[in-house]
Amino acid sequence: MRFLKKINRNLKLRSIRKLPAHERGAARFKLEYGEKYKYGFASYGIPTIEDWEQGSTVEIGSFCSIAKNVLILLGGNHRLDWISTYPFTPMFHTKNPSMKDYNTTKGNVIIKNDVWIGMNSIILSGVTIGNGAVIAAGSVVTKDIPDYAVAAGNPARVIKYRFTQETIDLLLNTKWWEQNPSWIINNIDILESRNIELLKK
């Protein structure tokens, strides 16, 4: 059975490789996770998602660039205020009234649009990464990252912004990532330039 699943997966991967490059990311993500999480248009890179089935989810926007070995944790937090951090209740299949209101997740992980996440980064539950943000390689993201911020470190901290606030406001107002594919194709020369003024036209 496992052998047949492997063959089936390899056949699907082969068909995915024949897709246009901007469609492969979503197809690979769907192969890994089905319809469980959201994955935007033209994004690429498949993070590892550790999910403890506590109701949290992952939403990845459009035009995101996700490097290898990115890990998203949708939970797994342990109690630091108890005598032991060990999860006795699930491990020993017992019941403990103290566990009733304890949730090991802090909520959904939202990665907005045009986000670049560097290799070996870790994103913890309850985090939102804003539009146009950059997460440096090896960062551990424990809290929200603003739009167009560059964040690095463990824990990740904002080290700079990609643009001035005026330019950030302009980019957020254009919402270019919501444009249809034909508009994107016709404006690649603008999107791959520094001439932000052209987006006003």
C-alpha contacts under 8 A as a table, 3 or more apart, distances in Angstrom:
res1	aa1	res2	aa2	distance
1	M	4	L	5.17
1	M	5	K	6.31
2	R	5	K	5.07
2	R	6	K	6.23
3	F	6	K	5.11
3	F	7	I	6.33
4	L	7	I	5.06
4	L	8	N	6.12
5	K	8	N	5.03
5	K	9	R	6.06
6	K	9	R	5.07
6	K	10	N	6.13
7	I	10	N	5.12
7	I	11	L	6.23
8	N	11	L	5.14
8	N	12	K	6.32
9	R	12	K	5.09
9	R	13	L	6.15
10	N	13	L	4.99
10	N	14	R	6.12
11	L	14	R	5.07
11	L	15	S	6.37
12	K	15	S	5.11
12	K	16	I	6.18
12	K	31	L	7.98
13	L	16	I	4.96
13	L	17	R	6.31
13	L	28	R	7.53
14	R	17	R	5.28
14	R	18	K	6.92
15	S	18	K	5.34
15	S	19	L	7.06
16	I	19	L	5.35
16	I	24	R	5.89
16	I	27	A	6.53
16	I	28	R	7.14
17	R	20	P	7.97
17	R	24	R	6.87
19	L	23	E	6.22
19	L	24	R	6.04
20	P	23	E	5.49
20	P	24	R	6.64
21	A	24	R	5.47
21	A	25	G	7.81
22	H	25	G	6.81
22	H	41	F	7.83
22	H	42	A	4.54
22	H	43	S	7.04
22	H	44	Y	7.45
23	E	26	A	5.92
23	E	27	A	6.54
23	E	41	F	7.50
23	E	42	A	5.74
24	R	27	A	5.08
24	R	28	R	6.01
24	R	42	A	7.91
24	R	44	Y	7.20
25	G	28	R	5.20
25	G	29	F	6.07
25	G	42	A	6.76
25	G	43	S	5.80
25	G	44	Y	4.18
25	G	45	G	6.03
25	G	46	I	7.25
26	A	29	F	5.04
26	A	30	K	6.10
26	A	39	Y	6.22
26	A	40	G	7.13
26	A	41	F	7.06
26	A	42	A	7.11
26	A	43	S	6.81
26	A	44	Y	7.04
27	A	30	K	5.15
27	A	31	L	6.22
28	R	31	L	5.00
28	R	32	E	6.34
28	R	46	I	7.28
29	F	32	E	5.15
29	F	33	Y	6.04
29	F	34	G	7.34
29	F	39	Y	7.33
29	F	46	I	6.00
30	K	33	Y	5.21
30	K	34	G	4.38
30	K	35	E	6.36
31	L	34	G	5.77
33	Y	36	K	5.94
33	Y	37	Y	7.04
34	G	37	Y	7.58
35	E	38	K	7.17
36	K	57	T	7.87
37	Y	57	T	6.26
37	Y	58	V	5.36
37	Y	59	E	6.09
38	K	58	V	6.44
38	K	59	E	4.64
38	K	60	I	5.85
38	K	61	G	7.79
39	Y	43	S	7.36
39	Y	59	E	6.19
39	Y	60	I	4.72
39	Y	61	G	6.06
39	Y	62	S	7.30
40	G	43	S	5.95
40	G	60	I	5.76
40	G	61	G	4.38
40	G	62	S	4.01
40	G	63	F	7.09
40	G	64	C	7.87
41	F	61	G	7.25
41	F	62	S	4.57
41	F	63	F	6.33
42	A	62	S	5.95
42	A	63	F	5.13
42	A	64	C	7.47
43	S	61	G	7.38
43	S	62	S	5.38
43	S	63	F	4.35
43	S	64	C	4.47
43	S	65	S	6.04
43	S	66	I	7.89
44	Y	63	F	7.53
44	Y	64	C	6.34
44	Y	65	S	5.47
44	Y	66	I	6.10
45	G	65	S	6.32
45	G	66	I	4.49
45	G	67	A	5.86
45	G	68	K	6.92
46	I	66	I	6.79
46	I	67	A	7.88
46	I	68	K	7.44
46	I	70	V	7.82
47	P	66	I	7.10
47	P	67	A	7.97
47	P	68	K	7.24
47	P	69	N	6.58
47	P	70	V	4.90
47	P	71	L	5.66
47	P	72	I	6.79
48	T	69	N	7.11
48	T	70	V	6.24
48	T	71	L	4.85
48	T	72	I	6.12
49	I	71	L	6.05
49	I	72	I	4.79
49	I	73	L	6.08
49	I	74	L	7.29
50	E	71	L	7.59
50	E	72	I	6.24
50	E	73	L	5.02
50	E	74	L	6.00
50	E	75	G	7.64
51	D	54	Q	7.68
51	D	56	S	7.94
51	D	73	L	6.63
51	D	74	L	5.10
51	D	75	G	6.64
52	W	74	L	6.72
52	W	75	G	6.14
52	W	76	G	6.99
53	E	56	S	7.20
54	Q	75	G	7.71
54	Q	103	N	7.46
54	Q	104	T	7.82
54	Q	105	T	6.93
55	G	107	G	7.93
56	S	74	L	6.25
56	S	105	T	7.14
56	S	107	G	5.25
56	S	108	N	4.77
56	S	109	V	7.71
56	S	125	S	7.92
57	T	74	L	7.12
57	T	107	G	7.57
57	T	108	N	4.92
57	T	109	V	6.40
58	V	108	N	5.90
58	V	109	V	4.88
58	V	110	I	5.97
58	V	111	I	7.82
59	E	108	N	7.88
59	E	109	V	6.42
59	E	110	I	4.93
59	E	111	I	6.00
59	E	112	K	7.66
60	I	64	C	7.51
60	I	110	I	6.29
60	I	111	I	4.74
60	I	112	K	6.00
60	I	113	N	7.41
61	G	64	C	6.50
61	G	111	I	5.99
61	G	112	K	4.59
61	G	113	N	4.46
61	G	114	D	7.38
62	S	112	K	7.35
62	S	113	N	4.89
62	S	114	D	6.35
62	S	177	W	6.46
63	F	113	N	5.96
63	F	114	D	4.77
63	F	115	V	7.26
63	F	177	W	7.11
64	C	112	K	7.97
64	C	113	N	5.94
64	C	114	D	4.62
64	C	115	V	4.72
64	C	116	W	5.88
65	S	114	D	7.25
65	S	115	V	6.19
65	S	116	W	4.67
65	S	117	I	6.30
66	I	70	V	7.19
66	I	115	V	7.96
66	I	116	W	5.97
66	I	117	I	4.96
66	I	118	G	6.64
66	I	119	M	7.70
67	A	70	V	6.46
67	A	116	W	7.94
67	A	117	I	6.08
67	A	118	G	5.28
67	A	119	M	4.79
67	A	120	N	7.74
68	K	118	G	7.73
68	K	119	M	5.16
68	K	120	N	6.70
69	N	119	M	5.78
69	N	120	N	4.78
69	N	121	S	7.15
70	V	117	I	7.61
70	V	118	G	7.49
70	V	119	M	5.98
70	V	120	N	5.01
70	V	121	S	4.96
70	V	122	I	5.95
70	V	123	I	7.94
71	L	120	N	7.22
71	L	121	S	6.35
71	L	122	I	4.76
71	L	123	I	6.27
72	I	109	V	7.87
72	I	122	I	5.86
72	I	123	I	4.78
72	I	124	L	6.09
72	I	125	S	7.48
73	L	76	G	7.14
73	L	122	I	7.51
73	L	123	I	6.21
73	L	124	L	4.99
73	L	125	S	5.70
74	L	105	T	5.91
74	L	106	K	7.72
74	L	107	G	7.22
74	L	108	N	7.05
74	L	109	V	7.30
74	L	124	L	6.55
74	L	125	S	4.67
74	L	126	G	7.85
75	G	104	T	5.05
75	G	105	T	3.85
75	G	106	K	6.82
75	G	124	L	7.43
75	G	125	S	5.84
76	G	104	T	5.37
76	G	105	T	6.60
77	N	104	T	4.62
77	N	105	T	6.48
78	H	85	T	5.67
78	H	86	Y	7.39
78	H	87	P	7.42
78	H	104	T	6.60
79	R	82	W	5.89
79	R	84	S	7.81
79	R	85	T	5.49
80	L	83	I	7.92
80	L	84	S	7.61
80	L	85	T	5.99
82	W	85	T	6.54
87	P	90	P	6.16
87	P	91	M	6.23
88	F	91	M	5.18
88	F	92	F	5.75
88	F	93	H	7.92
88	F	94	T	7.75
89	T	92	F	5.53
89	T	93	H	5.61
89	T	94	T	4.97
89	T	95	K	6.05
89	T	96	N	6.53
89	T	99	M	7.94
90	P	93	H	4.93
90	P	94	T	6.71
91	M	94	T	7.98
96	N	99	M	5.58
96	N	100	K	7.40
97	P	100	K	5.45
98	S	101	D	7.06
98	S	102	Y	7.41
99	M	102	Y	5.05
99	M	103	N	7.99
103	N	106	K	7.59
105	T	125	S	5.97
105	T	126	G	7.39
106	K	125	S	5.21
106	K	126	G	4.63
107	G	125	S	5.44
107	G	126	G	4.05
107	G	127	V	7.60
108	N	125	S	5.91
108	N	126	G	4.92
108	N	127	V	6.83
109	V	123	I	7.83
109	V	124	L	7.49
109	V	125	S	5.60
109	V	126	G	5.43
109	V	127	V	5.03
109	V	128	T	5.82
110	I	126	G	8.00
110	I	127	V	6.38
110	I	128	T	4.54
110	I	129	I	6.20
111	I	115	V	7.10
111	I	128	T	5.86
111	I	129	I	4.85
111	I	130	G	6.64
111	I	131	N	7.79
112	K	115	V	6.59
112	K	128	T	7.56
112	K	129	I	6.07
112	K	130	G	5.38
112	K	131	N	5.02
112	K	132	G	7.81
113	N	130	G	7.39
113	N	131	N	4.81
113	N	132	G	6.30
113	N	177	W	6.81
114	D	131	N	5.90
114	D	132	G	4.74
114	D	133	A	7.26
114	D	177	W	7.52
115	V	129	I	7.68
115	V	130	G	7.48
115	V	131	N	6.11
115	V	132	G	4.89
115	V	133	A	5.01
115	V	134	V	5.86
115	V	135	I	7.97
116	W	132	G	7.48
116	W	133	A	6.52
116	W	134	V	4.80
116	W	135	I	6.21
117	I	121	S	7.04
117	I	134	V	5.96
117	I	135	I	4.70
117	I	136	A	6.55
117	I	137	A	7.12
118	G	121	S	6.07
118	G	134	V	7.77
118	G	135	I	5.74
118	G	136	A	5.02
118	G	137	A	3.94
118	G	138	G	6.90
118	G	139	S	7.88
119	M	136	A	7.74
119	M	137	A	4.67
119	M	138	G	6.19
120	N	137	A	5.89
120	N	138	G	4.72
120	N	139	S	7.33
121	S	135	I	7.58
121	S	136	A	7.48
121	S	137	A	5.67
121	S	138	G	4.42
121	S	139	S	4.71
121	S	140	V	5.82
121	S	141	V	7.69
122	I	138	G	7.30
122	I	139	S	6.27
122	I	140	V	4.69
122	I	141	V	6.12
123	I	127	V	7.23
123	I	140	V	5.93
123	I	141	V	4.75
123	I	142	T	6.58
124	L	127	V	6.36
124	L	140	V	7.58
124	L	141	V	6.12
124	L	142	T	5.47
124	L	143	K	7.90
125	S	142	T	7.75
126	G	143	K	7.48
127	V	141	V	7.46
127	V	142	T	6.62
127	V	143	K	5.31
127	V	144	D	5.04
127	V	145	I	7.87
128	T	143	K	7.37
128	T	144	D	4.80
128	T	145	I	6.42
129	I	133	A	6.70
129	I	144	D	5.75
129	I	145	I	4.79
129	I	146	P	6.49
129	I	147	D	7.32
130	G	133	A	5.68
130	G	144	D	7.72
130	G	145	I	5.84
130	G	146	P	4.94
130	G	147	D	4.10
130	G	148	Y	6.82
130	G	149	A	7.86
131	N	146	P	7.65
131	N	147	D	4.73
131	N	148	Y	6.09
131	N	172	L	7.80
132	G	147	D	5.80
132	G	148	Y	4.43
132	G	149	A	7.36
133	A	145	I	7.25
133	A	146	P	7.00
133	A	147	D	5.50
133	A	148	Y	4.17
133	A	149	A	4.83
133	A	150	V	5.86
133	A	151	A	7.82
134	V	148	Y	7.07
134	V	149	A	6.29
134	V	150	V	4.66
134	V	151	A	6.24
135	I	139	S	6.70
135	I	150	V	6.05
135	I	151	A	5.08
135	I	152	A	6.06
136	A	139	S	5.83
136	A	150	V	7.29
136	A	151	A	6.12
136	A	152	A	4.92
136	A	153	G	7.54
137	A	152	A	7.45
138	G	152	A	7.79
138	G	153	G	7.09
138	G	154	N	7.98
139	S	151	A	7.80
139	S	152	A	5.34
139	S	153	G	4.73
139	S	154	N	5.53
139	S	155	P	6.85
139	S	156	A	5.56
140	V	152	A	7.87
140	V	153	G	6.47
140	V	154	N	4.91
140	V	155	P	5.12
140	V	156	A	5.40
141	V	144	D	7.71
141	V	154	N	7.34
141	V	155	P	5.99
141	V	156	A	5.04
142	T	155	P	6.21
142	T	156	A	6.88
143	K	156	A	7.96
145	I	149	A	6.70
145	I	151	A	7.29
145	I	158	V	7.34
146	P	149	A	5.60
147	D	168	I	7.63
148	Y	161	Y	5.79
148	Y	162	R	5.60
148	Y	163	F	7.13
148	Y	168	I	6.90
149	A	158	V	6.20
149	A	159	I	7.66
149	A	160	K	6.04
149	A	161	Y	4.34
149	A	162	R	6.13
150	V	158	V	5.64
150	V	159	I	5.90
150	V	160	K	5.42
150	V	161	Y	5.69
150	V	162	R	6.81
151	A	156	A	5.62
151	A	157	R	5.06
151	A	158	V	4.19
151	A	159	I	5.61
151	A	160	K	7.33
152	A	155	P	7.73
152	A	156	A	4.65
152	A	157	R	5.53
152	A	158	V	6.62
152	A	159	I	6.81
153	G	156	A	4.30
153	G	157	R	6.28
154	N	157	R	7.79
158	V	161	Y	7.69
161	Y	164	T	7.25
163	F	166	E	7.99
163	F	167	T	5.94
163	F	168	I	6.10
164	T	167	T	5.25
164	T	168	I	6.18
165	Q	168	I	4.92
165	Q	169	D	6.07
166	E	169	D	5.23
166	E	170	L	6.35
167	T	170	L	4.98
167	T	171	L	6.22
167	T	196	I	7.75
168	I	171	L	5.14
168	I	172	L	6.12
169	D	172	L	5.13
169	D	173	N	6.09
170	L	173	N	5.14
170	L	174	T	6.31
171	L	174	T	5.21
171	L	175	K	6.51
171	L	176	W	7.55
172	L	175	K	5.39
174	T	199	L	7.35
174	T	200	K	7.84
175	K	178	E	5.74
175	K	179	Q	7.53
176	W	179	Q	5.43
179	Q	183	W	6.13
179	Q	184	I	6.61
180	N	183	W	5.47
180	N	184	I	6.50
181	P	184	I	4.99
181	P	185	I	6.17
182	S	185	I	5.12
182	S	186	N	6.15
183	W	186	N	5.12
183	W	187	N	6.14
184	I	187	N	5.21
184	I	188	I	5.99
185	I	188	I	5.46
186	N	189	D	7.74
187	N	190	I	5.31
187	N	191	L	6.34
188	I	191	L	4.96
188	I	192	E	5.95
189	D	192	E	5.31
189	D	193	S	6.44
190	I	193	S	5.22
190	I	194	R	7.67
190	I	195	N	6.69
190	I	196	I	7.54
190	I	198	L	6.87
190	I	199	L	7.46
191	L	194	R	7.92
193	S	196	I	7.62
195	N	198	L	5.95
195	N	199	L	7.99
196	I	199	L	5.61
196	I	200	K	7.65
197	E	200	K	5.57
197	E	201	K	7.62
198	L	201	K	5.60
